[in-house]
Amino acid sequence: MKTQRNMIDFLNYYLSGGSLARIMGVAGEEVERKLEGIDLEAARAYRQTLGGVITTSQQLFQLPGFSPSLLEQLTEVLGRLDSGKLKVLAPQTTWNNQVTPYVNGPECLGMILEEIRKAQHYIHLSVMLFFNDRSGNLVADELFYALKRGVKVRVMVNYTLTALGYGNNLEYGQFSKIADRLENAGAKLLNTFNSYYTAVEWRVKRKALEQEGVPESILFLQDKVQEDVEVTGLNVIDHRKFMVIDGVTSIIGSVNIGDQYTYETPVQASSAMSIDGHPQGIPSKEAEWHDGCFRIRGAAAQPLNAMFYSRWLLLGGDHFDVNDVFYYPDVDYHFGEEECTLLASFPGNPVNLIQQYYLDLITYAAEETIIVNPYLIDQDFWARLGLLGPECSCNLNICNPLEVNDHPTNRAAVRGNMYMPFINGVSFYDYSATGRFSHWKITYDHRSQAVFHGSYNINERSACHDFELGMLVKGEAFAEQIKSMIDYDLSVSRKITSKSEFFKHPWLHLSTYLNKVTQNYT
């Protein structure tokens, strides 16, 4: 069973373009040689019919070119691989989860506050921005009350980026006021801005962590971060947004904490526009963004908590046993029917699994496929989209806030790259017709009844320099629920019908060059 699990982890990593030789040396090279007979193109296409990830042994043996005899040949050499290192690189799947989607500020905020109130043992929160505004303080209040109940609270926030505030109001950026209150009540907090050490600092820190028993699979992650910063000179940002409560409930999505994301103002909506009890609508104020998150009950909390644990230790947090019954309770984890696979990326990763998921999603699109994302700047994405023929392109729909956008070059990137995909049949919807910005990051794949949602932007920073994560959820009823929510967004967006809105010759437009020189930084 363990051998098959390792094989699944390796193949998911390998099919996404990851090299075992690069991270595991001679043993990795030997595994790759034994797989030379597999048709990688056919294998990737097959994997995408499953939603983008192999999750079971049955799927493994249906992979083109794979067989029980090949598994037997690989068994001995697989045993010599570092399975811990492989596990942190590969997607992690859990079953029988119950996933509930939430959209817009009032719904997301209400759910987050309710779940914090229910916490009995611990809360682990990782978020890029945590603003000192109305909703930020509502969340802080509930964390404070949880501490008073005896709940352990650990929080990771980027204090430095939060300090910039928003709307020309630096007061909103004073997370330190919230942090001081929570720390005085017993919470532990870390600033994720400090995600990189100098070479000397890391040598000392690494040795100390190693002596404290931190596994190589975790130290390896920071090695890669160090290499990335040394090569590129760019800062790295922890862009992930998730919460784990009591080892059973998790919240994951694209929302930060603050009135731009988790506002209280009711959305502009018709009373008739409700999907399974979730009201659909448009943010009432310009300063409020359309966004969303998932609440998950079930074993999906465990790989998320393991990810929190690794980042927490590497940033200098206190040690705790993530496998202790306190953090991994002995309960019946059969909460629902959804299969959840966690995909994560980090600065310096040998291959970005999330970027590869998006590339395969569009490359092998055979039925209705929808991508909703606020920033469409990653040139690898556009290059792949431009290679697709009409038979594939006609299945693709993209929704993006083209005109109402806080990124200076999103519009230029779209207009400079969308001409041929549009000619070939890709449909494009501009959410800006609502007069609002959409920060929602979600995909829908009808063929596999799969949905992907998380922090990942389709830009160079998410692809190369930031910590990201997302959850791939499979389940027919759930996927159709998400499809209905996305359909509402498409209905209030403007479907572009003329190729003249895109640049046939992008090199003739100055904005194309501005996008090119800033794509790695903004």
Secondary structure by P-SEA (a helix, b strand, c coil): caaaaaaaaaaaaaaacccccccccaaaaaaaaaacccaaaaaaaaaaaaccccccaaaaaacccccaaaaaaaaaaaaacaaaaaaaabbbbbcbbbbbbbcccaaaaaaaaaaaaacccbbbbbbccccccaaaaaaaaaaaaaaaabbbbbbbccccccccccccccccccaaaaaaaaaaabbbbbccccccccaaaaaaaaaaaaaacccaaaaaaaaaaaaaaaaccbbbbcccccccccccbbbbccccccccccccccccccccccccccccccccccccccccbbbbcccaaaaaaaaaaaaaaaabbbbbcccccccccccccccccbbbbbbbbcccccccaaaaaaaaaaaacccbbbbbbcccccaaaaaaaaaccccccccbbbbccccccccccaaaaaaacaaaaaaabbbbbbcccccccccccbbbbccccbbbbccccccccccccccccccccccaaaaaaaaaaaaaaaaacccccccccccccccccaaaaaaaaccccc
